[in-house]
Amino acid sequence: MTTLRTNLRRMAGASLFALTLAAGPAMAGPEEARKWIDSEFQPSTLDKAAQLKEMEWFINAAKPFAGMEINIVSETITTHEYEAKVLAKAFSEITGIKLTHDLIQEGDVVEKIQTQMQSGKNIYDGWINDSDLIGTHFRYKQATNLTDWMAGPGKDVTNPGLDIDDFIGKSFGTGPDGKLYQLPVQQFANLYWFRYDWFQRADLKEKFKAKYGYDLGVPVNWSAYEDIAEFFTNDVKEIDGTKIFGHMDYGKKDPSLGWRFTDAWLSMAGNGDKGIPNGLPVDEWGIRMEGCRPVGSAVERGGDTNGPAAVYSIVKYVDWLKKYAPPQAQGMTFGESGPVPAQGTIAQQIFWYTAFTADMVKPGLPVMSSDGKPKWRMAPSPKGAYWKDGMKLGYQDAGSATLLNSTPVERRKAAWLYLQFIVSKTVSLKKSHVGLTFIRETDIWDKSFTERAPALGGLVEFYRSPARVQWTPTGNNVPDYPRLAQLWWQNIGDASSGAKTPQAAMDALAAAQDSVMERLERSGVQGDCGPKLNPRTTAEEWFAKAEKAGTLAPQRKLANEKPKGETIDYDTLIKSWPASPPKKG
């Protein structure tokens, strides 16, 4: 499962825990709202009068549910901790609804939501789960269609100031039918991370250009990333008497290895087809769709999970891990490897999550300057040899508000009020400053983030950039995320350990995914949008079909998988992005 989110929390020392609020106050209303607006809900993109007006709407909408005990669950990350510790308490005091927001590991969230979907027994009234499950929710029809909900049964409890078009990730929770099933509550991306101070050193820049014939800078392609990794690991070797490495990753055969690949690594290499938020007809997992039906994962069925681009992505992962990362990285899990770049011995990392930003800017770290500014920067990820313009370039996590049809309508209404409250314009800017997980365009462009941007290593600049749209979650092609995601670490782990070649590992993964989809097809449980697998033919037949159709996947193996390296100066890159927000509509 995409339980990166789980292990980010483990790194922070979080295990399984829940926060249960005491009963709400006897009195709820405008005075409580004013208290919170003055003491906690600043800064905001709304002025205080507009904040109070929005809170008065919540107060009135919540009156029929006053005194109800409502339960919400999410995984444990900084943003959700703030919601559970602060915003849930505020909501209870302002509305009179007794709100409990539980924080548990993401794997447990998935398990519990599956249990409720299968049993029909109401476990939680509202859920914050990854939008990676959009294909699952759309097909099983257990999740409430929010588009119809907001226009129908939930209309009286839908905030008129919700402003759906302000959410940068609304497409992530939208099914093939064009309906919204999940609304983002937090988002973070995987990007390229590097030591800006080292890349700026004149002596290193001179040595790099003399050897490779181009400038040391942000790598635009994987060839440049590999050259830079080689340069720092084997040419520079030491800085200030300390051994350094040109790359960081992890390789232990462990569940945490799964999202290292399901989180768009194959599409970064160039597998799948063009398309935002996900490639069509073939997505970044290598699953082909016809209409809304998955029809195959293996190249022999028209998929791309075991095609040349996917295998290339695994070859590079294994080679770089062995050649350029610290030796102990091969035996590390995600949680163990995550803190390593902050220790000051890593030159760059191609697969780095912006959820680490808050921990990377703590005073006193070897990667922080005495003036409080980072020595590092984040930038758009480099592209693999198979990548083409129009393809997605990376992954974005989007923990999203989700309701289930098995929850009684009145309880769903009360839960929906809370889920809207924690994304409301009254509170979302402050929440963005706490967790650094943007969801609203208006928050990203607020002057408070213009002022804070120099201390965040490029986070604000990235989210303000037009490149942002190429980082997206797992999409609609994946028909049963929980069942399919667990196959990845088990099979790719064989490649990382050396038990299988990259080709053999991806062949096994493609076959395993098709086997799960075959079972779903036989069951008929997902209806007209469930899998209906293509018959197995030959890879050559599908290469030819893609070429004739003018699509990409599956691509033939390239004669040269390492074109000349290409870089761009970081400061030039930043200056090329717009300095004002895009207009809506």
C-alpha positions in Angstrom: 0.0 0.0 0.0 1.1 3.5 -0.4 2.1 3.6 3.2 4.9 6.1 2.8 2.5 8.1 4.9 2.7 5.4 7.6 6.4 5.4 7.9 6.8 9.2 7.8 4.9 9.0 11.0 7.1 6.2 12.3 10.2 8.4 11.7 8.6 11.0 13.9 8.3 8.4 16.6 4.6 7.9 16.0 3.0 4.5 16.3 -0.6 3.7 16.8 -2.5 6.2 18.8 -5.8 8.1 18.9 -6.9 11.5 20.2 -10.3 11.6 21.7 -11.8 14.9 22.5 -13.8 15.5 25.7 -17.4 16.4 25.3 -18.0 19.7 23.5 -19.0 22.8 25.5 -22.6 23.4 26.6 -22.6 26.6 24.6 -21.5 26.8 21.0 -21.7 29.8 18.8 -20.2 33.1 17.5 -18.3 33.9 20.8 -16.4 30.6 20.6 -15.7 31.3 16.9 -14.3 34.7 17.6 -12.0 33.2 20.3 -10.6 30.8 17.8 -10.3 33.3 15.0 -8.3 35.7 17.2 -6.1 33.1 18.9 -5.5 30.4 16.3 -6.9 30.9 12.8 -4.3 33.4 11.7 -3.0 33.9 9.1 -6.0 33.4 6.8 -6.8 34.3 3.3 -10.1 35.7 4.7 -10.3 38.8 6.9 -11.7 38.3 10.4 -15.2 39.5 9.4 -15.3 36.9 6.5 -13.9 34.2 8.8 -16.7 34.9 11.3 -19.3 34.8 8.6 -18.0 31.4 7.4 -18.0 30.1 11.0 -21.6 31.4 11.5 -22.6 29.3 8.6 -21.0 26.2 10.3 -22.8 27.1 13.5 -26.2 27.2 11.9 -25.7 24.2 9.7 -24.6 22.2 12.8 -27.6 22.9 15.0 -29.5 19.8 14.0 -26.5 17.7 15.1 -25.5 19.4 18.3 -24.5 16.9 21.0 -23.9 14.1 18.4 -20.7 12.1 18.9 -19.0 11.8 15.5 -15.8 9.8 14.7 -13.3 10.6 12.0 -10.0 8.8 11.2 -6.8 9.6 9.3 -3.3 8.5 9.1 -0.6 10.1 11.3 1.3 13.0 9.7 2.0 16.5 11.0 -1.0 18.0 9.2 -3.5 15.5 10.6 -2.0 15.8 14.0 -2.8 19.5 13.9 -6.3 18.7 12.8 -6.8 16.2 15.6 -5.2 18.2 18.3 -6.4 21.7 17.4 -9.0 21.8 14.7 -11.2 19.0 16.0 -11.3 20.8 19.4 -12.2 24.1 17.7 -14.9 22.5 15.7 -16.5 20.9 18.8 -16.4 24.2 20.7 -17.8 26.2 17.8 -20.5 23.8 16.6 -21.5 21.7 19.6 -20.8 18.5 17.8 -18.6 16.1 19.8 -15.8 15.3 17.5 -13.3 12.5 17.8 -10.4 12.5 15.3 -8.4 9.3 15.5 -4.9 9.0 14.2 -3.7 5.6 13.1 -1.2 4.1 10.7 -2.2 4.3 7.1 -2.3 0.6 6.6 -4.8 0.4 9.4 -6.9 3.1 7.7 -7.0 1.0 4.6 -7.8 -2.2 6.6 -10.7 -0.5 8.5 -12.2 1.2 5.4 -12.1 -2.2 3.7 -13.9 -3.8 6.6 -16.6 -1.2 6.6 -17.0 -1.5 2.8 -17.3 -5.3 3.1 -19.4 -5.6 6.2 -21.7 -2.5 5.9 -21.1 -1.9 9.6 -20.4 1.8 10.4 -16.9 2.0 11.9 -16.2 5.7 11.2 -18.5 8.5 10.1 -15.9 10.1 7.9 -12.5 9.1 6.4 -9.3 10.8 5.3 -7.7 8.3 3.0 -5.4 8.5 0.0 -6.8 9.5 -3.3 -4.8 6.5 -4.6 -8.0 4.6 -3.8 -10.0 6.5 -6.4 -10.2 3.6 -8.8 -11.3 1.3 -5.9 -13.9 3.8 -4.6 -15.3 4.5 -8.0 -15.7 0.8 -8.9 -17.0 -0.7 -5.7 -19.6 2.1 -5.3 -19.2 2.1 -1.6 -17.9 5.7 -1.4 -20.4 8.6 -1.5 -20.4 10.4 -4.8 -19.7 13.9 -3.4 -20.8 15.7 -6.6 -24.3 14.3 -6.2 -24.2 14.5 -2.4 -23.4 18.2 -2.4 -26.3 18.8 -4.9 -28.7 16.4 -3.1 -28.9 14.9 0.4 -25.9 17.0 1.6 -26.8 20.3 0.1 -28.0 21.8 3.4 -24.6 21.0 5.0 -22.4 22.0 2.1 -20.4 25.2 2.8 -21.3 27.9 0.2 -17.8 29.1 0.6 -16.1 25.7 0.0 -14.9 26.9 -3.5 -14.1 23.5 -5.1 -12.2 25.2 -7.9 -9.7 26.5 -5.5 -8.5 23.0 -4.6 -5.3 22.2 -6.6 -5.9 18.4 -6.4 -9.7 18.1 -7.2 -8.9 16.0 -10.3 -7.2 13.4 -8.1 -10.5 12.4 -6.4 -12.5 12.5 -9.6 -13.7 9.2 -11.2 -14.0 8.3 -14.9 -17.6 9.4 -14.7 -16.5 13.0 -13.9 -17.9 12.8 -10.4 -15.9 13.9 -7.3 -15.5 11.0 -4.7 -12.7 12.4 -2.6 -11.7 16.0 -1.6 -8.0 16.7 -0.8 -7.3 17.6 2.8 -3.5 17.6 2.5 -0.9 17.1 -0.4 2.8 16.5 -0.8 5.0 15.6 -3.7 8.1 13.6 -4.4 10.8 15.8 -5.9 14.6 16.1 -6.6 16.6 17.2 -3.5 20.2 18.5 -3.7 22.9 20.3 -1.9 22.7 23.8 -3.4 25.8 25.0 -1.6 28.0 22.2 -3.0 26.6 22.7 -6.5 27.5 26.4 -6.3 31.2 25.8 -5.5 33.4 27.1 -8.3 36.0 24.4 -7.9 33.4 21.6 -8.2 31.7 23.2 -11.1 34.9 23.5 -12.9 35.9 19.9 -12.3 32.5 18.6 -13.4 32.4 20.6 -16.6 35.9 19.5 -17.5 34.9 15.8 -17.1 31.4 15.8 -18.6 31.3 18.8 -20.9 28.2 20.4 -19.4 27.5 22.5 -16.3 26.9 21.1 -12.9 23.3 22.0 -12.1 19.8 20.6 -11.5 19.6 17.4 -13.7 17.0 17.6 -16.4 17.4 13.9 -17.3 18.5 10.7 -15.6 21.8 10.7 -17.5 22.8 13.9 -15.8 21.6 12.5 -12.4 23.8 9.5 -12.9 26.8 11.6 -13.9 26.4 13.8 -10.8 26.1 10.7 -8.6 29.3 9.3 -10.1 31.1 12.7 -9.7 30.3 13.3 -6.0 30.8 9.6 -5.0 34.0 8.8 -6.9 35.6 12.1 -7.9 34.8 14.5 -5.0 34.7 11.7 -2.4 35.1 13.9 0.6 34.0 17.4 1.7 35.5 18.9 4.8 37.1 15.6 5.7 33.8 13.7 5.6 33.0 10.9 3.1 30.1 11.9 0.9 27.8 10.1 -1.6 26.1 11.2 -4.8 22.8 9.4 -4.2 20.5 8.1 -1.5 17.8 5.4 -1.5 16.8 2.3 0.3 16.6 -1.4 -0.7 15.4 -3.7 2.0 12.7 -6.2 0.9 10.0 -4.7 3.1 6.5 -3.3 2.6 8.0 0.2 2.5 9.7 -0.7 -0.7 6.3 -0.8 -2.4 5.5 2.8 -2.7 9.1 3.5 -3.8 7.8 2.3 -7.2 4.0 2.6 -7.1 4.5 6.3 -6.4 5.2 7.0 -10.1 8.8 5.8 -10.4 8.0 3.9 -13.6 6.4 7.0 -15.1 9.5 9.1 -14.1 11.4 6.7 -16.3 8.9 7.1 -19.1 6.6 4.1 -19.0 2.9 4.4 -19.8 1.2 6.9 -22.0 0.8 10.7 -22.1 -1.9 12.1 -19.9 -2.5 14.2 -16.8 -3.3 13.3 -14.1 -2.5 9.7 -15.3 -1.5 8.2 -18.7 -4.2 6.9 -21.0 -4.8 4.3 -22.2 -1.8 3.0 -20.1 -1.0 4.5 -16.7 2.2 4.6 -14.6 1.5 1.2 -13.1 1.5 -0.2 -16.6 -2.2 -1.0 -16.5 -4.1 -0.5 -19.8 -7.7 0.8 -19.8 -10.4 0.5 -22.5 -13.1 3.0 -21.5 -13.3 2.5 -17.7 -12.2 -1.2 -17.8 -8.7 -2.3 -16.9 -7.6 -4.8 -19.6 -4.1 -5.9 -18.7 -0.8 -5.2 -17.0 1.7 -7.4 -18.9 3.0 -6.1 -22.3 1.5 -9.3 -23.8 -1.9 -7.9 -22.9 -1.2 -4.4 -23.9 0.1 -3.2 -20.6 3.5 -1.8 -19.7 4.4 -3.1 -16.2 7.1 -5.4 -17.7 7.9 -3.3 -20.8 11.4 -1.9 -21.6 10.7 1.5 -19.9 9.6 -0.2 -16.6 12.6 -2.6 -16.7 14.9 0.3 -17.3 13.5 2.1 -14.3 14.4 -0.9 -12.1 17.9 -1.4 -13.6 18.7 2.3 -12.8 17.3 2.0 -9.3 19.4 -1.1 -8.5 22.6 0.2 -10.2 22.5 3.6 -8.4 21.7 2.1 -5.1 24.8 -0.2 -5.3 27.2 2.2 -6.9 26.4 5.7 -5.4 24.5 5.4 -2.1 26.0 4.6 1.3 26.6 0.8 1.5 24.1 0.5 4.4 21.3 1.9 2.3 20.8 -1.5 0.6 19.6 -2.9 3.9 17.5 0.1 4.9 13.7 0.6 5.0 12.1 3.8 4.0 11.9 4.9 7.7 15.6 4.2 8.2 16.8 6.0 5.1 14.6 9.1 5.4 16.7 11.1 7.9 20.0 10.4 6.2 20.2 13.4 3.8 19.7 15.8 6.7 22.9 14.4 8.2 25.0 16.2 5.6 26.7 13.5 3.6 24.4 13.2 0.6 24.8 15.4 -2.5 21.4 14.6 -4.1 18.4 12.4 -4.0 16.1 11.8 -7.0 13.1 10.4 -5.0 12.5 12.7 -2.0 9.1 13.7 -0.4 8.2 17.3 0.4 6.6 16.0 3.6 10.2 16.0 4.9 10.5 19.8 4.5 9.6 20.7 8.1 12.2 18.2 9.5 14.8 19.4 7.0 14.7 23.1 8.1 15.3 22.5 11.8 17.9 24.8 13.3 21.3 23.2 14.0 21.2 20.5 11.3 24.3 20.1 9.1 22.2 21.0 6.1 21.1 24.4 7.6 23.0 27.7 7.6 23.4 29.8 10.7 21.1 32.4 9.2 18.2 29.9 9.3 18.2 29.2 5.5 18.7 25.7 4.1 21.9 24.7 2.3 19.7 22.5 0.1 17.0 23.0 -2.4 14.2 21.0 -4.0 13.5 21.0 -7.7 11.5 19.2 -10.4 12.5 15.6 -10.9 14.7 14.6 -13.8 13.2 12.6 -16.6 14.2 9.0 -17.7 15.2 8.1 -21.2 11.7 6.9 -22.2 9.9 10.0 -20.9 8.0 12.2 -23.4 6.4 15.6 -23.1 2.8 15.3 -21.9 3.5 12.5 -19.4 3.3 12.8 -15.6 6.6 13.3 -14.0 6.2 12.4 -10.4 3.9 11.5 -7.5 1.7 13.6 -5.3 0.1 12.2 -2.1 -3.4 13.6 -1.5 -5.0 12.5 1.7 -8.7 13.1 1.0 -12.1 13.5 2.7 -14.2 10.4 1.9 -17.7 9.4 3.0 -19.1 5.8 2.8 -22.7 5.0 1.8 -22.9 2.6 4.8 -22.7 5.5 7.2 -26.2 6.7 8.2 -27.1 10.0 6.3 -27.4 12.1 9.5 -24.0 11.0 10.7 -22.5 11.5 7.2 -23.9 15.1 7.3 -22.2 15.9 10.6 -19.0 14.3 9.5 -19.1 16.3 6.2 -19.3 19.5 8.2 -16.1 18.6 10.0 -14.3 17.5 6.8 -15.2 20.8 5.2 -14.2 22.7 8.3 -10.6 21.5 8.2 -10.3 22.6 4.6 -12.2 25.9 5.0 -10.6 29.2 4.0 -10.9 30.2 7.6 -8.3 27.6 8.7 -6.5 26.3 5.6 -3.7 28.9 5.4 -2.7 28.4 9.0 -2.9 24.6 8.5 -0.6 25.0 5.5 2.0 26.8 7.5 1.9 24.0 10.2 2.1 21.0 7.9 3.4 22.5 4.6 0.9 20.3 2.7 -0.9 22.7 0.4 -4.4 22.1 -0.9 -5.6 25.6 -2.0 -4.4 27.8 -4.8 -5.2 30.9 -2.6 -3.0 29.6 0.2 0.0 28.9 -2.1 -0.1 32.5 -3.4 -0.7 34.2 -0.1 1.8 36.9 0.9 2.7 35.0 4.1 4.3 32.2 1.9 6.0 34.8 -0.3 7.7 36.0 2.9 8.5 32.5 4.2 9.6 31.0 0.8 13.4 31.6 1.2 13.4 29.4 4.3 11.7 26.4 2.7 14.2 25.4 0.0 12.0 25.8 -3.1 8.7 24.3 -1.8 6.7 27.4 -2.4 8.3 28.0 -5.8 7.5 24.5 -6.9 3.8 24.7 -5.8 3.5 28.1 -7.6 5.1 26.6 -10.8 3.3 25.4 -13.9 5.3 22.2 -13.5 3.3 21.2 -10.5 0.5 19.6 -12.5 2.8 16.8 -13.7 3.0 15.4 -10.1 -0.2 13.3 -9.5 -1.4 10.4 -7.4 -2.3 6.9 -8.5 -5.3 7.1 -10.7 -8.4 5.4 -12.0 -6.7 2.5 -13.9 -6.0 0.7 -10.6 -9.2 -1.2 -9.9 -8.3 -2.5 -6.4 -5.5 -0.5 -4.8 -5.1 -2.5 -1.6 -4.8 -5.9 -3.3 -2.5 -4.7 -6.2 -0.2 -2.4 -4.2 1.1 -5.2 -1.9 2.4 -7.1 -4.9 5.0 -4.5 -5.7 7.4 -4.8 -2.8 7.3 -8.5 -2.9 8.3 -8.7 -6.6 10.6 -5.7 -6.9 12.2 -6.8 -3.7 13.6 -9.7 -5.6 15.4 -7.4 -8.0 16.7 -5.2 -5.2 18.1 -8.2 -3.3 19.6 -9.7 -6.5 17.3 -12.8 -6.3 15.9 -12.0 -9.8 16.9 -9.8 -12.7 14.9 -6.6 -13.2 13.2 -8.2 -16.2 12.3 -11.3 -14.3 11.0 -9.3 -11.4 8.8 -7.1 -13.5 7.5 -10.1 -15.5 6.4 -11.7 -12.2 4.8 -8.4 -11.0 2.9 -8.1 -14.3 1.6 -11.7 -14.1 0.6 -11.2 -10.4 -1.4 -8.0 -11.2 -3.1 -9.7 -14.1 -4.0 -12.7 -11.8 -5.7 -10.4 -9.3 -7.6 -8.6 -12.1 -8.6 -12.0 -13.5 -10.2 -12.9 -10.2 -12.0 -9.5 -10.1 -13.3 -10.1 -13.6 -14.6 -13.6 -12.7 -16.4 -12.2 -9.6 -18.1 -9.5 -11.5 -18.2 -7.5 -8.3 -17.0 -4.2 -10.0 -19.7 -4.2 -12.7 -19.2 -2.6 -16.1 -16.0 -0.8 -15.0 -14.3 -3.9 -13.5 -11.4 -5.6 -15.3 -11.9 -7.5 -18.5 -8.5 -8.8 -19.5 -7.2 -8.9 -23.1 -6.0 -12.3 -24.3 -2.2 -12.8 -24.1 -0.6 -12.3 -27.5 3.0 -11.1 -28.1 5.0 -8.1 -27.1 5.7 -7.4 -30.8 2.0 -7.2 -31.6 1.5 -4.5 -28.9 4.6 -2.5 -29.8 3.2 -2.4 -33.4 -0.3 -1.5 -32.2 0.9 1.4 -30.1 2.9 2.8 -33.1 -0.1 2.5 -35.4 -2.4 4.1 -32.9 0.0 7.0 -32.3 0.2 6.2 -28.5 3.3 5.3 -26.6 2.9 2.3 -24.4 4.4 -0.1 -24.6 7.5 1.4 -26.1 10.2 -0.7 -27.7 13.6 -0.9 -26.0 15.8 2.1 -26.9 19.1 1.5 -28.6 20.6 4.2 -26.3 19.2 4.4 -22.8 21.8 7.0 -21.7 21.6 10.1 -23.9 23.8 13.1 -23.1 23.3 14.6 -19.7 21.4 17.9 -19.5 21.2 20.3 -16.5 19.7 23.7 -15.8 20.9 26.3 -13.3 18.6 26.3 -10.3 18.3 30.1 -10.0 17.5 30.3 -13.7 14.8 27.7 -13.4 13.2 29.5 -10.5 13.2 32.8 -12.4 11.5 31.2 -15.4 8.3 30.5 -13.4 5.4 32.9 -13.2 5.4 35.5 -10.4 1.7 35.8 -10.2 -1.1 33.3 -9.6 -3.0 31.9 -12.6 -6.5 33.2 -13.2 -9.4 30.8 -12.6 -11.7 29.7 -15.3 
